[in-house]
Amino acid sequence: MKRDWEKTFNDQESSGLTRAEYCRKHNIQYDHFQYHIKRRGRFLPVLRTEQSLEIILKSGAKLLVTGSTELSLIKKVLEADAEVRL
């Protein structure tokens, strides 16, 4: 049976669990989960509040953006992340 990765990602994001915790709880191989996230090729917002947005980048790194974060810095981080080879 083929896994619906988009549903799995959404379930993990709304669970409040880290990726590793979610994978352990649901018997998913963590490296498979990471592979499919990277294959997805887009950013994954994981937490949004009035003051901030946390994004998991293609590389797996987390970027916390707040109202005081300079746009030029965000742009540099996103450009560098785009160059990461998976």
N, CA, C and O atoms as a GROMACS GRO file, in nm:
protein
  344
    1MET      N    1   0.084  -0.119   0.000
    1MET     CA    2   0.000   0.000   0.000
    1MET      C    3   0.089   0.125   0.000
    1MET      O    4   0.181   0.137   0.081
    2LYS      N    5   0.062   0.216  -0.089
    2LYS     CA    6   0.142   0.338  -0.103
    2LYS      C    7   0.097   0.441   0.000
    2LYS      O    8  -0.022   0.465   0.019
    3ARG      N    9   0.194   0.501   0.066
    3ARG     CA   10   0.165   0.602   0.170
    3ARG      C   11   0.129   0.736   0.106
    3ARG      O   12   0.190   0.777   0.008
    4ASP      N   13   0.031   0.802   0.162
    4ASP     CA   14  -0.006   0.937   0.121
    4ASP      C   15   0.083   1.033   0.200
    4ASP      O   16   0.050   1.072   0.312
    5TRP      N   17   0.197   1.071   0.141
    5TRP     CA   18   0.296   1.152   0.212
    5TRP      C   19   0.243   1.289   0.247
    5TRP      O   20   0.274   1.342   0.354
    6GLU      N   21   0.165   1.349   0.160
    6GLU     CA   22   0.112   1.482   0.189
    6GLU      C   23   0.026   1.478   0.315
    6GLU      O   24   0.035   1.567   0.400
    7LYS      N   25  -0.058   1.376   0.327
    7LYS     CA   26  -0.140   1.360   0.448
    7LYS      C   27  -0.051   1.334   0.569
    7LYS      O   28  -0.076   1.388   0.677
    8THR      N   29   0.051   1.252   0.551
    8THR     CA   30   0.144   1.222   0.660
    8THR      C   31   0.213   1.349   0.708
    8THR      O   32   0.226   1.371   0.829
    9PHE      N   33   0.260   1.433   0.614
    9PHE     CA   34   0.326   1.559   0.653
    9PHE      C   35   0.229   1.649   0.729
    9PHE      O   36   0.266   1.708   0.831
   10ASN      N   37   0.107   1.660   0.679
   10ASN     CA   38   0.007   1.745   0.746
   10ASN      C   39  -0.024   1.692   0.885
   10ASN      O   40  -0.037   1.770   0.980
   11ASP      N   41  -0.037   1.560   0.898
   11ASP     CA   42  -0.064   1.499   1.029
   11ASP      C   43   0.051   1.528   1.126
   11ASP      O   44   0.028   1.561   1.242
   12GLN      N   45   0.174   1.515   1.077
   12GLN     CA   46   0.290   1.541   1.163
   12GLN      C   47   0.293   1.687   1.206
   12GLN      O   48   0.316   1.716   1.323
   13GLU      N   49   0.270   1.778   1.113
   13GLU     CA   50   0.274   1.920   1.144
   13GLU      C   51   0.170   1.956   1.249
   13GLU      O   52   0.197   2.036   1.339
   14SER      N   53   0.050   1.898   1.239
   14SER     CA   54  -0.057   1.933   1.333
   14SER      C   55  -0.047   1.855   1.464
   14SER      O   56  -0.116   1.887   1.560
   15SER      N   57   0.038   1.752   1.469
   15SER     CA   58   0.050   1.668   1.589
   15SER      C   59   0.124   1.738   1.703
   15SER      O   60   0.104   1.704   1.820
   16GLY      N   61   0.208   1.834   1.669
   16GLY     CA   62   0.290   1.898   1.771
   16GLY      C   63   0.416   1.818   1.803
   16GLY      O   64   0.497   1.861   1.885
   17LEU      N   65   0.433   1.702   1.740
   17LEU     CA   66   0.551   1.619   1.760
   17LEU      C   67   0.661   1.660   1.663
   17LEU      O   68   0.634   1.712   1.555
   18THR      N   69   0.785   1.636   1.704
   18THR     CA   70   0.894   1.656   1.610
   18THR      C   71   0.883   1.548   1.502
   18THR      O   72   0.807   1.452   1.517
   19ARG      N   73   0.957   1.565   1.395
   19ARG     CA   74   0.955   1.463   1.289
   19ARG      C   75   0.997   1.327   1.344
   19ARG      O   76   0.934   1.225   1.315
   20ALA      N   77   1.104   1.327   1.422
   20ALA     CA   78   1.155   1.201   1.476
   20ALA      C   79   1.053   1.135   1.570
   20ALA      O   80   1.031   1.014   1.562
   21GLU      N   81   0.992   1.214   1.656
   21GLU     CA   82   0.891   1.160   1.748
   21GLU      C   83   0.772   1.102   1.671
   21GLU      O   84   0.724   0.993   1.701
   22TYR      N   85   0.727   1.176   1.570
   22TYR     CA   86   0.613   1.131   1.490
   22TYR      C   87   0.647   0.999   1.420
   22TYR      O   88   0.566   0.906   1.419
   23CYS      N   89   0.765   0.992   1.363
   23CYS     CA   90   0.806   0.870   1.292
   23CYS      C   91   0.812   0.751   1.387
   23CYS      O   92   0.765   0.642   1.352
   24ARG      N   93   0.868   0.770   1.504
   24ARG     CA   94   0.874   0.660   1.602
   24ARG      C   95   0.733   0.616   1.639
   24ARG      O   96   0.704   0.496   1.642
   25LYS      N   97   0.646   0.711   1.668
   25LYS     CA   98   0.509   0.680   1.711
   25LYS      C   99   0.430   0.606   1.604
   25LYS      O  100   0.346   0.522   1.635
   26HIS      N  101   0.457   0.637   1.475
   26HIS     CA  102   0.378   0.580   1.366
   26HIS      C  103   0.455   0.476   1.285
   26HIS      O  104   0.415   0.439   1.174
   27ASN      N  105   0.568   0.429   1.341
   27ASN     CA  106   0.647   0.324   1.276
   27ASN      C  107   0.685   0.359   1.131
   27ASN      O  108   0.670   0.279   1.039
   28ILE      N  109   0.734   0.481   1.115
   28ILE     CA  110   0.781   0.528   0.984
   28ILE      C  111   0.932   0.543   0.993
   28ILE      O  112   0.983   0.599   1.090
   29GLN      N  113   1.002   0.494   0.893
   29GLN     CA  114   1.147   0.513   0.893
   29GLN      C  115   1.176   0.661   0.872
   29GLN      O  116   1.132   0.722   0.774
   30TYR      N  117   1.252   0.718   0.967
   30TYR     CA  118   1.280   0.862   0.965
   30TYR      C  119   1.348   0.905   0.836
   30TYR      O  120   1.316   1.010   0.781
   31ASP      N  121   1.441   0.824   0.785
   31ASP     CA  122   1.510   0.863   0.662
   31ASP      C  123   1.415   0.864   0.543
   31ASP      O  124   1.434   0.944   0.451
   32HIS      N  125   1.314   0.779   0.542
   32HIS     CA  126   1.212   0.782   0.435
   32HIS      C  127   1.129   0.910   0.445
   32HIS      O  128   1.100   0.975   0.345
   33PHE      N  129   1.092   0.945   0.568
   33PHE     CA  130   1.015   1.067   0.591
   33PHE      C  131   1.093   1.188   0.540
   33PHE      O  132   1.039   1.271   0.467
   34GLN      N  133   1.221   1.198   0.579
   34GLN     CA  134   1.306   1.309   0.537
   34GLN      C  135   1.323   1.310   0.385
   34GLN      O  136   1.319   1.416   0.322
   35TYR      N  137   1.343   1.194   0.326
   35TYR     CA  138   1.359   1.184   0.181
   35TYR      C  139   1.239   1.243   0.109
   35TYR      O  140   1.254   1.322   0.015
   36HIS      N  141   1.120   1.205   0.153
   36HIS     CA  142   0.999   1.252   0.084
   36HIS      C  143   0.974   1.401   0.108
   36HIS      O  144   0.919   1.469   0.022
   37ILE      N  145   1.014   1.452   0.224
   37ILE     CA  146   1.003   1.596   0.248
   37ILE      C  147   1.095   1.670   0.152
   37ILE      O  148   1.055   1.767   0.089
   38LYS      N  149   1.219   1.623   0.140
   38LYS     CA  150   1.314   1.690   0.052
   38LYS      C  151   1.272   1.677  -0.093
   38LYS      O  152   1.288   1.771  -0.172
   39ARG      N  153   1.218   1.564  -0.128
   39ARG     CA  154   1.170   1.541  -0.265
   39ARG      C  155   1.055   1.635  -0.300
   39ARG      O  156   1.036   1.673  -0.415
   40ARG      N  157   0.982   1.670  -0.200
   40ARG     CA  158   0.868   1.761  -0.214
   40ARG      C  159   0.914   1.897  -0.268
   40ARG      O  160   0.842   1.963  -0.342
   41GLY      N  161   1.037   1.937  -0.227
   41GLY     CA  162   1.099   2.056  -0.284
   41GLY      C  163   1.036   2.188  -0.248
   41GLY      O  164   1.042   2.283  -0.326
   42ARG      N  165   0.975   2.196  -0.131
   42ARG     CA  166   0.921   2.325  -0.090
   42ARG      C  167   0.938   2.342   0.059
   42ARG      O  168   0.973   2.248   0.130
   43PHE      N  169   0.914   2.462   0.106
   43PHE     CA  170   0.930   2.492   0.246
   43PHE      C  171   0.809   2.440   0.324
   43PHE      O  172   0.698   2.434   0.271
   44LEU      N  173   0.834   2.405   0.449
   44LEU     CA  174   0.728   2.351   0.533
   44LEU      C  175   0.709   2.439   0.656
   44LEU      O  176   0.785   2.427   0.752
   45PRO      N  177   0.610   2.526   0.656
   45PRO     CA  178   0.586   2.602   0.778
   45PRO      C  179   0.540   2.507   0.888
   45PRO      O  180   0.453   2.423   0.865
   46VAL      N  181   0.598   2.520   1.007
   46VAL     CA  182   0.559   2.430   1.115
   46VAL      C  183   0.495   2.502   1.232
   46VAL      O  184   0.426   2.439   1.313
   47LEU      N  185   0.517   2.630   1.243
   47LEU     CA  186   0.459   2.704   1.354
   47LEU      C  187   0.437   2.848   1.312
   47LEU      O  188   0.529   2.915   1.266
   48ARG      N  189   0.315   2.894   1.327
   48ARG     CA  190   0.286   3.032   1.293
   48ARG      C  191   0.213   3.096   1.411
   48ARG      O  192   0.113   3.044   1.460
   49THR      N  193   0.265   3.209   1.455
   49THR     CA  194   0.199   3.286   1.560
   49THR      C  195   0.186   3.428   1.509
   49THR      O  196   0.228   3.460   1.397
   50GLU      N  197   0.129   3.512   1.590
   50GLU     CA  198   0.117   3.653   1.552
   50GLU      C  199   0.255   3.717   1.534
   50GLU      O  200   0.271   3.809   1.453
   51GLN      N  201   0.354   3.668   1.609
   51GLN     CA  202   0.484   3.731   1.609
   51GLN      C  203   0.588   3.662   1.522
   51GLN      O  204   0.689   3.724   1.488
   52SER      N  205   0.567   3.535   1.485
   52SER     CA  206   0.675   3.464   1.416
   52SER      C  207   0.622   3.354   1.325
   52SER      O  208   0.506   3.313   1.331
   53LEU      N  209   0.713   3.307   1.241
   53LEU     CA  210   0.687   3.195   1.152
   53LEU      C  211   0.812   3.109   1.151
   53LEU      O  212   0.921   3.158   1.121
   54GLU      N  213   0.798   2.982   1.184
   54GLU     CA  214   0.911   2.890   1.179
   54GLU      C  215   0.897   2.806   1.054
   54GLU      O  216   0.792   2.748   1.029
   55ILE      N  217   1.005   2.800   0.975
   55ILE     CA  218   1.003   2.727   0.848
   55ILE      C  219   1.113   2.623   0.850
   55ILE      O  220   1.226   2.650   0.891
   56ILE      N  221   1.078   2.503   0.805
   56ILE     CA  222   1.181   2.401   0.786
   56ILE      C  223   1.224   2.410   0.641
   56ILE      O  224   1.143   2.393   0.550
   57LEU      N  225   1.352   2.436   0.621
   57LEU     CA  226   1.406   2.455   0.488
   57LEU      C  227   1.432   2.322   0.419
   57LEU      O  228   1.430   2.217   0.482
   58LYS      N  229   1.456   2.329   0.290
   58LYS     CA  230   1.487   2.210   0.210
   58LYS      C  231   1.602   2.131   0.271
   58LYS      O  232   1.603   2.008   0.264
   59SER      N  233   1.698   2.200   0.329
   59SER     CA  234   1.814   2.135   0.390
   59SER      C  235   1.781   2.066   0.521
   59SER      O  236   1.862   1.988   0.572
   60GLY      N  237   1.664   2.094   0.577
   60GLY     CA  238   1.626   2.040   0.707
   60GLY      C  239   1.648   2.138   0.820
   60GLY      O  240   1.601   2.116   0.932
   61ALA      N  241   1.719   2.248   0.793
   61ALA     CA  242   1.742   2.351   0.895
   61ALA      C  243   1.612   2.426   0.921
   61ALA      O  244   1.523   2.433   0.836
   62LYS      N  245   1.602   2.483   1.041
   62LYS     CA  246   1.484   2.562   1.077
   62LYS      C  247   1.518   2.711   1.070
   62LYS      O  248   1.626   2.753   1.111
   63LEU      N  249   1.425   2.788   1.019
   63LEU     CA  250   1.439   2.933   1.009
   63LEU      C  251   1.323   2.996   1.085
   63LEU      O  252   1.207   2.974   1.051
   64LEU      N  253   1.354   3.074   1.188
   64LEU     CA  254   1.251   3.144   1.263
   64LEU      C  255   1.247   3.288   1.215
   64LEU      O  256   1.345   3.362   1.230
   65VAL      N  257   1.136   3.329   1.158
   65VAL     CA  258   1.119   3.463   1.104
   65VAL      C  259   1.026   3.540   1.196
   65VAL      O  260   0.915   3.497   1.225
   66THR      N  261   1.075   3.655   1.242
   66THR     CA  262   0.993   3.742   1.326
   66THR      C  263   0.975   3.875   1.254
   66THR      O  264   1.035   3.899   1.149
   67GLY      N  265   0.895   3.959   1.311
   67GLY     CA  266   0.872   4.090   1.251
   67GLY      C  267   0.997   4.174   1.242
   67GLY      O  268   1.004   4.266   1.160
   68SER      N  269   1.096   4.144   1.324
   68SER     CA  270   1.218   4.223   1.322
   68SER      C  271   1.327   4.162   1.232
   68SER      O  272   1.435   4.220   1.219
   69THR      N  273   1.299   4.050   1.169
   69THR     CA  274   1.397   3.987   1.081
   69THR      C  275   1.408   4.066   0.952
   69THR      O  276   1.307   4.096   0.888
   70GLU      N  277   1.531   4.099   0.913
   70GLU     CA  278   1.552   4.177   0.791
   70GLU      C  279   1.525   4.091   0.668
   70GLU      O  280   1.571   3.977   0.659
   71LEU      N  281   1.450   4.146   0.573
   71LEU     CA  282   1.416   4.072   0.452
   71LEU      C  283   1.539   4.030   0.372
   71LEU      O  284   1.539   3.923   0.312
   72SER      N  285   1.643   4.113   0.372
   72SER     CA  286   1.764   4.079   0.297
   72SER      C  287   1.830   3.954   0.355
   72SER      O  288   1.886   3.873   0.281
   73LEU      N  289   1.824   3.937   0.487
   73LEU     CA  290   1.880   3.818   0.551
   73LEU      C  291   1.798   3.694   0.516
   73LEU      O  292   1.854   3.588   0.486
   74ILE      N  293   1.667   3.708   0.519
   74ILE     CA  294   1.580   3.596   0.482
   74ILE      C  295   1.610   3.553   0.338
   74ILE      O  296   1.621   3.434   0.309
   75LYS      N  297   1.622   3.650   0.250
   75LYS     CA  298   1.651   3.621   0.109
   75LYS      C  299   1.782   3.544   0.095
   75LYS      O  300   1.788   3.447   0.019
   76LYS      N  301   1.887   3.586   0.166
   76LYS     CA  302   2.017   3.518   0.159
   76LYS      C  303   2.006   3.374   0.207
   76LYS      O  304   2.063   3.283   0.146
   77VAL      N  305   1.934   3.353   0.317
   77VAL     CA  306   1.919   3.217   0.371
   77VAL      C  307   1.844   3.129   0.271
   77VAL      O  308   1.882   3.014   0.248
   78LEU      N  309   1.737   3.181   0.214
   78LEU     CA  310   1.658   3.103   0.118
   78LEU      C  311   1.739   3.072  -0.009
   78LEU      O  312   1.728   2.962  -0.064
   79GLU      N  313   1.817   3.167  -0.054
   79GLU     CA  314   1.901   3.142  -0.173
   79GLU      C  315   2.007   3.036  -0.144
   79GLU      O  316   2.031   2.948  -0.227
   80ALA      N  317   2.070   3.044  -0.028
   80ALA     CA  318   2.172   2.945   0.010
   80ALA      C  319   2.109   2.808   0.023
   80ALA      O  320   2.168   2.708  -0.018
   81ASP      N  321   1.990   2.802   0.081
   81ASP     CA  322   1.922   2.674   0.099
   81ASP      C  323   1.884   2.613  -0.036
   81ASP      O  324   1.889   2.491  -0.054
   82ALA      N  325   1.846   2.699  -0.131
   82ALA     CA  326   1.810   2.650  -0.264
   82ALA      C  327   1.925   2.582  -0.334
   82ALA      O  328   1.905   2.497  -0.421
   83GLU      N  329   2.047   2.618  -0.296
   83GLU     CA  330   2.166   2.561  -0.359
   83GLU      C  331   2.208   2.427  -0.298
   83GLU      O  332   2.296   2.360  -0.351
   84VAL      N  333   2.144   2.388  -0.188
   84VAL     CA  334   2.178   2.262  -0.121
   84VAL      C  335   2.140   2.146  -0.211
   84VAL      O  336   2.027   2.139  -0.261
   85ARG      N  337   2.233   2.056  -0.232
   85ARG     CA  338   2.205   1.937  -0.313
   85ARG      C  339   2.155   1.827  -0.224
   85ARG      O  340   2.212   1.800  -0.119
   86LEU      N  341   2.048   1.763  -0.266
   86LEU     CA  342   1.989   1.656  -0.185
   86LEU      C  343   2.027   1.521  -0.238
   86LEU      O  344   1.986   1.419  -0.183
   0.00000   0.00000   0.00000
